């Protein structure tokens, strides 16, 4: 078992989630149960699944669980693009969040590779 709070990737996922909550607070109220909810849930899923994987036994299970947050991060990317396309995000906010999610995915890919290498 690993302490997820010690992982920089988990901290980055948590920070991205807070940024997404702040950005989506400005979305139209009609999107409360639509894009706002979906984007927030996908962002929360990234950090939550990193934590859950760390609570599993061994690198094999951790490696499998890290695939889920990679998918959720891609979902966040897609939903951020849609929010930008619908003018719910300013170009500057979209660019900043897109950079953050791209960096998060890079960090996840690195962790996945390290965990898989440790499995042998």
Biotite code that builds the C-alpha atoms (Angstrom):
import biotite.structure as struc

atoms = struc.array([
    struc.Atom([0.000, 0.000, 0.000], chain_id="A", res_id=1, res_name="UNK", atom_name="CA", element="C"),
    struc.Atom([1.252, 3.482, -0.875], chain_id="A", res_id=2, res_name="UNK", atom_name="CA", element="C"),
    struc.Atom([0.298, 6.833, 0.571], chain_id="A", res_id=3, res_name="UNK", atom_name="CA", element="C"),
    struc.Atom([-1.342, 8.620, -2.355], chain_id="A", res_id=4, res_name="UNK", atom_name="CA", element="C"),
    struc.Atom([-0.783, 11.969, -0.605], chain_id="A", res_id=5, res_name="UNK", atom_name="CA", element="C"),
    struc.Atom([2.935, 11.522, -1.255], chain_id="A", res_id=6, res_name="UNK", atom_name="CA", element="C"),
    struc.Atom([2.439, 11.365, -5.022], chain_id="A", res_id=7, res_name="UNK", atom_name="CA", element="C"),
    struc.Atom([2.945, 14.561, -6.976], chain_id="A", res_id=8, res_name="UNK", atom_name="CA", element="C"),
    struc.Atom([0.539, 13.286, -9.634], chain_id="A", res_id=9, res_name="UNK", atom_name="CA", element="C"),
    struc.Atom([-2.243, 12.987, -7.046], chain_id="A", res_id=10, res_name="UNK", atom_name="CA", element="C"),
    struc.Atom([-1.551, 16.512, -5.813], chain_id="A", res_id=11, res_name="UNK", atom_name="CA", element="C"),
    struc.Atom([-1.658, 17.789, -9.399], chain_id="A", res_id=12, res_name="UNK", atom_name="CA", element="C"),
    struc.Atom([-4.976, 16.001, -9.972], chain_id="A", res_id=13, res_name="UNK", atom_name="CA", element="C"),
    struc.Atom([-6.371, 17.572, -6.803], chain_id="A", res_id=14, res_name="UNK", atom_name="CA", element="C"),
    struc.Atom([-5.224, 21.038, -7.883], chain_id="A", res_id=15, res_name="UNK", atom_name="CA", element="C"),
    struc.Atom([-6.718, 20.578, -11.354], chain_id="A", res_id=16, res_name="UNK", atom_name="CA", element="C"),
    struc.Atom([-10.015, 19.551, -9.752], chain_id="A", res_id=17, res_name="UNK", atom_name="CA", element="C"),
    struc.Atom([-10.076, 22.731, -7.681], chain_id="A", res_id=18, res_name="UNK", atom_name="CA", element="C"),
    struc.Atom([-9.377, 24.806, -10.807], chain_id="A", res_id=19, res_name="UNK", atom_name="CA", element="C"),
    struc.Atom([-12.171, 23.045, -12.682], chain_id="A", res_id=20, res_name="UNK", atom_name="CA", element="C"),
    struc.Atom([-14.611, 23.665, -9.830], chain_id="A", res_id=21, res_name="UNK", atom_name="CA", element="C"),
    struc.Atom([-13.728, 27.359, -9.952], chain_id="A", res_id=22, res_name="UNK", atom_name="CA", element="C"),
    struc.Atom([-14.052, 27.555, -13.743], chain_id="A", res_id=23, res_name="UNK", atom_name="CA", element="C"),
    struc.Atom([-17.347, 25.664, -13.872], chain_id="A", res_id=24, res_name="UNK", atom_name="CA", element="C"),
    struc.Atom([-18.852, 27.888, -11.187], chain_id="A", res_id=25, res_name="UNK", atom_name="CA", element="C"),
    struc.Atom([-19.151, 30.438, -14.001], chain_id="A", res_id=26, res_name="UNK", atom_name="CA", element="C"),
    struc.Atom([-21.037, 28.074, -16.340], chain_id="A", res_id=27, res_name="UNK", atom_name="CA", element="C"),
    struc.Atom([-24.705, 28.799, -17.067], chain_id="A", res_id=28, res_name="UNK", atom_name="CA", element="C"),
    struc.Atom([-27.089, 27.458, -14.434], chain_id="A", res_id=29, res_name="UNK", atom_name="CA", element="C"),
    struc.Atom([-28.793, 25.424, -17.167], chain_id="A", res_id=30, res_name="UNK", atom_name="CA", element="C"),
    struc.Atom([-25.598, 23.343, -17.301], chain_id="A", res_id=31, res_name="UNK", atom_name="CA", element="C"),
    struc.Atom([-25.686, 22.475, -13.586], chain_id="A", res_id=32, res_name="UNK", atom_name="CA", element="C"),
    struc.Atom([-26.715, 18.877, -14.312], chain_id="A", res_id=33, res_name="UNK", atom_name="CA", element="C"),
    struc.Atom([-24.987, 18.756, -17.693], chain_id="A", res_id=34, res_name="UNK", atom_name="CA", element="C"),
    struc.Atom([-21.465, 19.790, -18.557], chain_id="A", res_id=35, res_name="UNK", atom_name="CA", element="C"),
    struc.Atom([-20.749, 21.294, -15.127], chain_id="A", res_id=36, res_name="UNK", atom_name="CA", element="C"),
    struc.Atom([-21.543, 18.052, -13.319], chain_id="A", res_id=37, res_name="UNK", atom_name="CA", element="C"),
    struc.Atom([-19.843, 15.834, -15.904], chain_id="A", res_id=38, res_name="UNK", atom_name="CA", element="C"),
    struc.Atom([-16.631, 17.862, -15.943], chain_id="A", res_id=39, res_name="UNK", atom_name="CA", element="C"),
    struc.Atom([-16.433, 18.005, -12.165], chain_id="A", res_id=40, res_name="UNK", atom_name="CA", element="C"),
    struc.Atom([-17.086, 14.275, -11.778], chain_id="A", res_id=41, res_name="UNK", atom_name="CA", element="C"),
    struc.Atom([-14.429, 13.382, -14.355], chain_id="A", res_id=42, res_name="UNK", atom_name="CA", element="C"),
    struc.Atom([-11.880, 15.615, -12.603], chain_id="A", res_id=43, res_name="UNK", atom_name="CA", element="C"),
    struc.Atom([-12.682, 14.155, -9.182], chain_id="A", res_id=44, res_name="UNK", atom_name="CA", element="C"),
    struc.Atom([-12.388, 10.668, -10.673], chain_id="A", res_id=45, res_name="UNK", atom_name="CA", element="C"),
    struc.Atom([-8.754, 11.259, -11.623], chain_id="A", res_id=46, res_name="UNK", atom_name="CA", element="C"),
    struc.Atom([-7.593, 11.956, -8.066], chain_id="A", res_id=47, res_name="UNK", atom_name="CA", element="C"),
    struc.Atom([-9.960, 9.399, -6.509], chain_id="A", res_id=48, res_name="UNK", atom_name="CA", element="C"),
    struc.Atom([-8.774, 6.549, -8.714], chain_id="A", res_id=49, res_name="UNK", atom_name="CA", element="C"),
    struc.Atom([-5.120, 7.347, -8.073], chain_id="A", res_id=50, res_name="UNK", atom_name="CA", element="C"),
    struc.Atom([-5.907, 7.143, -4.355], chain_id="A", res_id=51, res_name="UNK", atom_name="CA", element="C"),
    struc.Atom([-7.882, 3.921, -4.764], chain_id="A", res_id=52, res_name="UNK", atom_name="CA", element="C"),
    struc.Atom([-5.078, 2.301, -6.745], chain_id="A", res_id=53, res_name="UNK", atom_name="CA", element="C"),
    struc.Atom([-2.621, 3.187, -4.001], chain_id="A", res_id=54, res_name="UNK", atom_name="CA", element="C"),
    struc.Atom([-4.856, 1.406, -1.513], chain_id="A", res_id=55, res_name="UNK", atom_name="CA", element="C"),
    struc.Atom([-4.736, -1.840, -3.489], chain_id="A", res_id=56, res_name="UNK", atom_name="CA", element="C"),
    struc.Atom([-2.157, -4.531, -2.925], chain_id="A", res_id=57, res_name="UNK", atom_name="CA", element="C"),
    struc.Atom([0.870, -4.639, -5.149], chain_id="A", res_id=58, res_name="UNK", atom_name="CA", element="C"),
    struc.Atom([2.080, -2.962, -8.300], chain_id="A", res_id=59, res_name="UNK", atom_name="CA", element="C"),
    struc.Atom([-0.041, -5.108, -10.611], chain_id="A", res_id=60, res_name="UNK", atom_name="CA", element="C"),
    struc.Atom([-3.282, -3.766, -9.142], chain_id="A", res_id=61, res_name="UNK", atom_name="CA", element="C"),
    struc.Atom([-1.904, -0.233, -8.907], chain_id="A", res_id=62, res_name="UNK", atom_name="CA", element="C"),
    struc.Atom([-0.922, -0.375, -12.574], chain_id="A", res_id=63, res_name="UNK", atom_name="CA", element="C"),
    struc.Atom([-4.422, -1.475, -13.577], chain_id="A", res_id=64, res_name="UNK", atom_name="CA", element="C"),
    struc.Atom([-6.047, 1.240, -11.476], chain_id="A", res_id=65, res_name="UNK", atom_name="CA", element="C"),
    struc.Atom([-3.868, 3.975, -12.967], chain_id="A", res_id=66, res_name="UNK", atom_name="CA", element="C"),
    struc.Atom([-5.386, 3.302, -16.396], chain_id="A", res_id=67, res_name="UNK", atom_name="CA", element="C"),
    struc.Atom([-8.762, 4.563, -15.120], chain_id="A", res_id=68, res_name="UNK", atom_name="CA", element="C"),
    struc.Atom([-7.550, 8.074, -14.190], chain_id="A", res_id=69, res_name="UNK", atom_name="CA", element="C"),
    struc.Atom([-5.788, 8.314, -17.553], chain_id="A", res_id=70, res_name="UNK", atom_name="CA", element="C"),
    struc.Atom([-9.167, 7.747, -19.208], chain_id="A", res_id=71, res_name="UNK", atom_name="CA", element="C"),
    struc.Atom([-10.848, 10.255, -16.897], chain_id="A", res_id=72, res_name="UNK", atom_name="CA", element="C"),
    struc.Atom([-8.163, 12.830, -17.708], chain_id="A", res_id=73, res_name="UNK", atom_name="CA", element="C"),
    struc.Atom([-8.899, 12.339, -21.417], chain_id="A", res_id=74, res_name="UNK", atom_name="CA", element="C"),
    struc.Atom([-12.587, 12.845, -20.638], chain_id="A", res_id=75, res_name="UNK", atom_name="CA", element="C"),
    struc.Atom([-11.696, 16.118, -18.893], chain_id="A", res_id=76, res_name="UNK", atom_name="CA", element="C"),
    struc.Atom([-9.766, 17.202, -21.983], chain_id="A", res_id=77, res_name="UNK", atom_name="CA", element="C"),
    struc.Atom([-12.739, 16.491, -24.227], chain_id="A", res_id=78, res_name="UNK", atom_name="CA", element="C"),
    struc.Atom([-15.199, 18.283, -21.961], chain_id="A", res_id=79, res_name="UNK", atom_name="CA", element="C"),
    struc.Atom([-12.911, 21.306, -21.605], chain_id="A", res_id=80, res_name="UNK", atom_name="CA", element="C"),
    struc.Atom([-12.733, 21.565, -25.390], chain_id="A", res_id=81, res_name="UNK", atom_name="CA", element="C"),
    struc.Atom([-16.510, 21.355, -25.636], chain_id="A", res_id=82, res_name="UNK", atom_name="CA", element="C"),
    struc.Atom([-16.901, 24.050, -22.954], chain_id="A", res_id=83, res_name="UNK", atom_name="CA", element="C"),
    struc.Atom([-14.518, 26.270, -24.925], chain_id="A", res_id=84, res_name="UNK", atom_name="CA", element="C"),
    struc.Atom([-16.380, 25.554, -28.171], chain_id="A", res_id=85, res_name="UNK", atom_name="CA", element="C"),
    struc.Atom([-19.618, 26.619, -26.464], chain_id="A", res_id=86, res_name="UNK", atom_name="CA", element="C"),
    struc.Atom([-17.952, 29.808, -25.155], chain_id="A", res_id=87, res_name="UNK", atom_name="CA", element="C"),
    struc.Atom([-18.368, 28.732, -21.525], chain_id="A", res_id=88, res_name="UNK", atom_name="CA", element="C"),
    struc.Atom([-14.625, 29.100, -20.995], chain_id="A", res_id=89, res_name="UNK", atom_name="CA", element="C"),
    struc.Atom([-12.495, 32.004, -22.107], chain_id="A", res_id=90, res_name="UNK", atom_name="CA", element="C"),
    struc.Atom([-9.629, 31.106, -24.442], chain_id="A", res_id=91, res_name="UNK", atom_name="CA", element="C"),
    struc.Atom([-7.121, 31.907, -21.678], chain_id="A", res_id=92, res_name="UNK", atom_name="CA", element="C"),
    struc.Atom([-8.883, 29.742, -19.085], chain_id="A", res_id=93, res_name="UNK", atom_name="CA", element="C"),
    struc.Atom([-9.239, 26.896, -21.548], chain_id="A", res_id=94, res_name="UNK", atom_name="CA", element="C"),
    struc.Atom([-5.561, 27.100, -22.477], chain_id="A", res_id=95, res_name="UNK", atom_name="CA", element="C"),
    struc.Atom([-4.459, 27.056, -18.834], chain_id="A", res_id=96, res_name="UNK", atom_name="CA", element="C"),
    struc.Atom([-6.693, 24.108, -17.935], chain_id="A", res_id=97, res_name="UNK", atom_name="CA", element="C"),
    struc.Atom([-5.697, 22.241, -21.089], chain_id="A", res_id=98, res_name="UNK", atom_name="CA", element="C"),
    struc.Atom([-2.008, 22.676, -20.228], chain_id="A", res_id=99, res_name="UNK", atom_name="CA", element="C"),
    struc.Atom([-2.687, 21.406, -16.709], chain_id="A", res_id=100, res_name="UNK", atom_name="CA", element="C"),
    struc.Atom([-4.533, 18.284, -17.881], chain_id="A", res_id=101, res_name="UNK", atom_name="CA", element="C"),
    struc.Atom([-1.867, 17.569, -20.517], chain_id="A", res_id=102, res_name="UNK", atom_name="CA", element="C"),
    struc.Atom([0.840, 17.762, -17.842], chain_id="A", res_id=103, res_name="UNK", atom_name="CA", element="C"),
    struc.Atom([-1.249, 15.546, -15.557], chain_id="A", res_id=104, res_name="UNK", atom_name="CA", element="C"),
    struc.Atom([-1.553, 12.926, -18.286], chain_id="A", res_id=105, res_name="UNK", atom_name="CA", element="C"),
    struc.Atom([2.216, 13.062, -18.839], chain_id="A", res_id=106, res_name="UNK", atom_name="CA", element="C"),
    struc.Atom([2.767, 12.482, -15.118], chain_id="A", res_id=107, res_name="UNK", atom_name="CA", element="C"),
    struc.Atom([0.300, 9.588, -15.095], chain_id="A", res_id=108, res_name="UNK", atom_name="CA", element="C"),
    struc.Atom([2.001, 7.986, -18.103], chain_id="A", res_id=109, res_name="UNK", atom_name="CA", element="C"),
    struc.Atom([5.358, 8.230, -16.331], chain_id="A", res_id=110, res_name="UNK", atom_name="CA", element="C"),
    struc.Atom([3.951, 6.678, -13.137], chain_id="A", res_id=111, res_name="UNK", atom_name="CA", element="C"),
    struc.Atom([2.262, 3.887, -15.111], chain_id="A", res_id=112, res_name="UNK", atom_name="CA", element="C"),
    struc.Atom([5.552, 3.108, -16.875], chain_id="A", res_id=113, res_name="UNK", atom_name="CA", element="C"),
    struc.Atom([7.450, 3.051, -13.553], chain_id="A", res_id=114, res_name="UNK", atom_name="CA", element="C"),
    struc.Atom([4.875, 0.825, -11.866], chain_id="A", res_id=115, res_name="UNK", atom_name="CA", element="C"),
    struc.Atom([4.846, -1.554, -14.826], chain_id="A", res_id=116, res_name="UNK", atom_name="CA", element="C"),
    struc.Atom([8.666, -1.677, -14.867], chain_id="A", res_id=117, res_name="UNK", atom_name="CA", element="C"),
    struc.Atom([8.707, -2.501, -11.154], chain_id="A", res_id=118, res_name="UNK", atom_name="CA", element="C"),
    struc.Atom([6.329, -5.404, -11.794], chain_id="A", res_id=119, res_name="UNK", atom_name="CA", element="C"),
    struc.Atom([8.957, -6.978, -13.969], chain_id="A", res_id=120, res_name="UNK", atom_name="CA", element="C"),
])
